[in-house]
Protein backbone atom coordinates (compact mmCIF):
# COMPACT_ATOMS: atom_id res chain seq x y z
CA UNK A 1 0.00 0.00 0.00
CA UNK A 2 2.79 2.36 0.90
CA UNK A 3 4.54 1.55 -2.34
CA UNK A 4 1.43 2.51 -4.35
CA UNK A 5 1.11 5.84 -2.53
CA UNK A 6 4.76 6.64 -3.19
CA UNK A 7 4.41 5.82 -6.87
CA UNK A 8 1.24 7.92 -7.24
CA UNK A 9 2.96 11.03 -5.90
CA UNK A 10 5.83 10.72 -8.36
CA UNK A 11 6.42 14.02 -10.22
CA UNK A 12 4.82 14.18 -13.68
CA UNK A 13 8.06 15.08 -15.43
CA UNK A 14 9.57 11.82 -14.12
CA UNK A 15 6.91 9.70 -15.81
CA UNK A 16 7.64 8.28 -19.27
CA UNK A 17 4.16 8.91 -20.68
CA UNK A 18 4.42 12.59 -19.83
CA UNK A 19 7.38 13.10 -22.19
CA UNK A 20 5.71 11.05 -24.92
CA UNK A 21 2.77 13.49 -24.84
CA UNK A 22 5.07 16.53 -24.80
CA UNK A 23 7.07 15.31 -27.80
CA UNK A 24 3.86 14.47 -29.65
CA UNK A 25 2.42 17.93 -29.05
CA UNK A 26 5.69 19.50 -30.21
CA UNK A 27 5.52 17.62 -33.47
CA UNK A 28 1.89 18.61 -34.04
CA UNK A 29 2.59 22.28 -33.27
CA UNK A 30 5.65 22.27 -35.53
CA UNK A 31 3.69 20.83 -38.43
CA UNK A 32 0.91 23.34 -37.91
CA UNK A 33 3.28 26.32 -37.88
CA UNK A 34 5.12 25.18 -41.01
CA UNK A 35 1.99 24.59 -43.14
CA UNK A 36 -0.03 27.75 -42.78
CA UNK A 37 -3.35 27.80 -44.61
CA UNK A 38 -6.11 30.38 -44.78
CA UNK A 39 -9.63 29.10 -45.38
CA UNK A 40 -12.78 31.02 -46.29
CA UNK A 41 -16.19 29.71 -47.28
CA UNK A 42 -19.19 31.11 -49.11
CA UNK A 43 -22.81 30.78 -48.02
CA UNK A 44 -24.28 27.35 -47.27
CA UNK A 45 -26.71 26.33 -49.99
CA UNK A 46 -29.11 23.40 -49.82
CA UNK A 47 -28.60 20.41 -52.10
CA UNK A 48 -30.95 20.42 -55.11
CA UNK A 49 -30.37 17.62 -57.64
CA UNK A 50 -32.99 19.08 -59.96
CA UNK A 51 -30.72 22.03 -60.81
CA UNK A 52 -27.61 21.18 -62.83
CA UNK A 53 -24.54 23.43 -62.83
CA UNK A 54 -21.58 23.04 -65.18
CA UNK A 55 -18.36 23.77 -63.30
CA UNK A 56 -16.09 26.29 -65.01
CA UNK A 57 -12.32 26.66 -65.11
CA UNK A 58 -11.43 28.78 -62.07
CA UNK A 59 -7.78 29.13 -63.06
CA UNK A 60 -8.72 32.25 -65.03
CA UNK A 61 -10.61 33.84 -62.13
CA UNK A 62 -9.56 35.81 -59.09
CA UNK A 63 -10.79 34.74 -55.66
CA UNK A 64 -13.46 37.43 -55.71
CA UNK A 65 -14.68 36.37 -59.15
CA UNK A 66 -14.80 32.73 -58.04
CA UNK A 67 -16.86 33.65 -54.98
CA UNK A 68 -19.28 35.63 -57.13
CA UNK A 69 -19.69 32.69 -59.51
CA UNK A 70 -20.37 30.33 -56.59
CA UNK A 71 -23.02 32.60 -55.12
CA UNK A 72 -24.68 33.14 -58.49
CA UNK A 73 -24.89 29.38 -59.11
CA UNK A 74 -25.52 28.46 -55.46
CA UNK A 75 -22.50 26.20 -55.13
CA UNK A 76 -20.89 25.80 -51.71
CA UNK A 77 -17.24 26.75 -51.97
CA UNK A 78 -14.24 26.49 -49.69
CA UNK A 79 -11.31 28.67 -50.73
CA UNK A 80 -7.96 27.66 -49.29
CA UNK A 81 -4.72 29.64 -49.47
CA UNK A 82 -1.49 27.79 -48.81
CA UNK A 83 2.23 28.24 -49.34
CA UNK A 84 3.74 27.13 -52.64
CA UNK A 85 7.35 27.28 -53.77
CA UNK A 86 6.36 27.07 -57.42
CA UNK A 87 3.25 29.23 -57.81
CA UNK A 88 3.16 33.01 -57.41
CA UNK A 89 1.19 34.52 -54.55
CA UNK A 90 -2.50 34.97 -55.36
CA UNK A 91 -2.42 32.59 -58.32
CA UNK A 92 -4.70 29.57 -58.79
CA UNK A 93 -3.41 26.16 -57.68
CA UNK A 94 -6.22 23.63 -58.03
CA UNK A 95 -9.97 22.92 -57.87
CA UNK A 96 -11.58 19.80 -56.45
CA UNK A 97 -14.15 19.43 -59.28
CA UNK A 98 -12.74 19.64 -62.78
CA UNK A 99 -13.97 22.18 -65.32
CA UNK A 100 -16.92 21.12 -67.53
CA UNK A 101 -18.09 18.61 -64.90
CA UNK A 102 -21.86 18.68 -64.35
CA UNK A 103 -22.61 19.27 -60.66
CA UNK A 104 -25.78 20.26 -58.85
CA UNK A 105 -26.91 23.25 -56.88
CA UNK A 106 -25.68 22.93 -53.29
CA UNK A 107 -22.66 20.76 -54.19
CA UNK A 108 -19.31 21.53 -52.56
CA UNK A 109 -16.08 22.52 -54.30
CA UNK A 110 -12.67 23.45 -52.91
CA UNK A 111 -10.40 25.92 -54.69
CA UNK A 112 -6.78 26.41 -53.68
CA UNK A 113 -4.80 29.63 -54.24
CA UNK A 114 -1.15 30.24 -53.51
CA UNK A 115 0.24 32.26 -50.62
CA UNK A 116 3.55 32.28 -52.42
CA UNK A 117 6.82 30.93 -51.07
CA UNK A 118 6.78 30.33 -47.33
CA UNK A 119 8.62 33.16 -45.57
CA UNK A 120 11.67 32.54 -43.45
CA UNK A 121 11.55 32.80 -39.67
CA UNK A 122 13.24 36.21 -39.87
CA UNK A 123 10.67 37.46 -42.38
CA UNK A 124 7.81 36.27 -40.16
CA UNK A 125 9.34 38.02 -37.14
CA UNK A 126 9.88 41.20 -39.14
CA UNK A 127 6.23 41.18 -40.20
CA UNK A 128 5.09 40.82 -36.57
CA UNK A 129 7.30 43.77 -35.57
CA UNK A 130 5.97 45.84 -38.46
CA UNK A 131 2.39 45.16 -37.39
CA UNK A 132 3.24 46.31 -33.87
CA UNK A 133 4.79 49.56 -35.10
CA UNK A 134 1.83 50.21 -37.39
CA UNK A 135 -0.92 49.41 -34.88
CA UNK A 136 0.65 50.96 -31.79
CA UNK A 137 2.73 53.86 -33.10
CA UNK A 138 0.91 54.54 -36.42
CA UNK A 139 4.19 54.59 -38.29
CA UNK A 140 4.51 54.94 -42.06
CA UNK A 141 5.96 52.42 -44.52
CA UNK A 142 9.31 54.17 -44.66
CA UNK A 143 9.37 54.73 -40.92
CA UNK A 144 8.73 51.04 -40.23
CA UNK A 145 11.31 49.97 -42.81
CA UNK A 146 13.91 52.28 -41.27
CA UNK A 147 13.14 50.95 -37.79
CA UNK A 148 13.33 47.30 -38.85
CA UNK A 149 16.71 47.77 -40.56
CA UNK A 150 18.13 49.92 -37.76
CA UNK A 151 20.67 48.63 -35.23
CA UNK A 152 17.82 48.43 -32.71
CA UNK A 153 15.89 45.71 -34.56
CA UNK A 154 18.67 44.45 -36.84
CA UNK A 155 16.57 42.82 -39.55
CA UNK A 156 18.03 42.39 -43.02
CA UNK A 157 16.79 44.62 -45.83
CA UNK A 158 15.14 41.60 -47.44
CA UNK A 159 13.19 40.71 -44.28
CA UNK A 160 12.15 44.33 -43.76
CA UNK A 161 10.96 44.61 -47.35
CA UNK A 162 8.97 41.39 -46.98
CA UNK A 163 7.25 42.89 -43.93
CA UNK A 164 6.38 46.09 -45.80
CA UNK A 165 5.09 44.16 -48.81
CA UNK A 166 2.86 41.87 -46.71
CA UNK A 167 1.60 44.01 -43.85
CA UNK A 168 -2.08 44.92 -43.91
CA UNK A 169 -2.20 48.55 -42.86
CA UNK A 170 -4.18 51.68 -43.64
CA UNK A 171 -1.35 54.14 -44.21
CA UNK A 172 -3.65 57.14 -44.57
CA UNK A 173 -5.25 56.29 -41.23
CA UNK A 174 -1.81 56.00 -39.67
CA UNK A 175 -0.89 59.43 -41.03
CA UNK A 176 -4.12 60.86 -39.63
CA UNK A 177 -3.48 59.43 -36.16
CA UNK A 178 0.10 60.69 -36.22
CA UNK A 179 -1.10 64.15 -37.25
CA UNK A 180 -3.68 64.23 -34.47
CA UNK A 181 -1.05 63.30 -31.90
CA UNK A 182 1.26 65.98 -33.25
CA UNK A 183 -1.47 68.64 -33.10
CA UNK A 184 -2.17 67.83 -29.44
CA UNK A 185 1.49 68.34 -28.54
CA UNK A 186 1.66 71.93 -29.78
CA UNK A 187 2.06 74.36 -26.91
CA UNK A 188 -0.83 76.79 -26.48
CA UNK A 189 1.20 79.92 -27.17
CA UNK A 190 2.32 78.58 -30.51
CA UNK A 191 -1.22 77.40 -31.15
CA UNK A 192 -2.55 80.92 -30.61
CA UNK A 193 -0.02 82.28 -33.12
CA UNK A 194 -1.11 79.64 -35.60
CA UNK A 195 -4.78 80.37 -34.94
CA UNK A 196 -4.25 84.10 -35.50
CA UNK A 197 -2.64 83.28 -38.83
CA UNK A 198 -5.81 81.51 -39.93
CA UNK A 199 -4.61 77.96 -39.46
CA UNK A 200 -2.56 77.88 -42.65
CA UNK A 201 0.77 77.83 -40.84
CA UNK A 202 -0.46 74.96 -38.70
CA UNK A 203 -1.32 72.80 -41.68
CA UNK A 204 1.95 73.53 -43.42
CA UNK A 205 3.88 72.85 -40.24
CA UNK A 206 2.11 69.53 -39.75
CA UNK A 207 2.78 68.58 -43.35
CA UNK A 208 6.48 69.22 -42.89
CA UNK A 209 6.41 67.11 -39.74
CA UNK A 210 4.75 64.19 -41.49
CA UNK A 211 7.10 64.38 -44.45
CA UNK A 212 10.37 64.87 -42.60
CA UNK A 213 9.80 63.02 -39.34
CA UNK A 214 7.16 60.36 -39.98
CA UNK A 215 8.27 59.68 -43.59
CA UNK A 216 4.82 59.80 -45.18
CA UNK A 217 4.64 60.56 -48.88
CA UNK A 218 3.02 63.72 -50.24
CA UNK A 219 -0.14 61.94 -51.40
CA UNK A 220 -0.79 60.57 -47.91
CA UNK A 221 -0.10 63.99 -46.40
CA UNK A 222 -2.50 65.75 -48.75
CA UNK A 223 -5.24 63.25 -48.01
CA UNK A 224 -4.60 63.49 -44.28
CA UNK A 225 -4.75 67.27 -44.25
CA UNK A 226 -7.89 67.28 -46.38
CA UNK A 227 -9.83 65.02 -43.98
CA UNK A 228 -8.29 66.13 -40.69
CA UNK A 229 -11.24 67.70 -38.90
CA UNK A 230 -9.24 67.86 -35.65
CA UNK A 231 -12.26 67.49 -33.44
CA UNK A 232 -14.92 69.78 -34.85
CA UNK A 233 -15.59 68.56 -38.39
CA UNK A 234 -14.75 71.88 -39.94
CA UNK A 235 -12.15 72.68 -42.57
CA UNK A 236 -11.24 75.80 -40.59
CA UNK A 237 -10.66 73.89 -37.39
CA UNK A 238 -7.22 74.44 -35.93
CA UNK A 239 -6.96 72.44 -32.73
CA UNK A 240 -7.94 68.90 -31.80
CA UNK A 241 -7.72 69.49 -28.06
CA UNK A 242 -10.12 72.40 -27.54
CA UNK A 243 -11.68 72.37 -31.01
CA UNK A 244 -11.02 76.04 -31.68
CA UNK A 245 -12.24 76.90 -35.16
CA UNK A 246 -11.82 80.00 -37.26
CA UNK A 247 -15.12 81.80 -37.75
CA UNK A 248 -16.18 82.33 -41.35
CA UNK A 249 -18.53 85.02 -42.57
SULGIMO-V9129 format. One line per field, one symbol per residue. ss: DSSP state (@ for helix, = for strand, . for the rest). Layout:
BEGIN
ss = ???
END
This chain:
BEGIN
ss = .@@@@@@@...@@@.@@@@@@@@@@@@@@@@@@@..=====......=======...@@@..@@@@@@@@@@@..=======.........====......====..=======......@@@@@@@@@@@@@@@@@...@@@@@@@@........@@@@@@@@@@....@@@@@@@@@@@@@@...@@@@@@@@@...@@@@@@@@@@@@@.....@@@@@@@@@@.........=.......=....
END
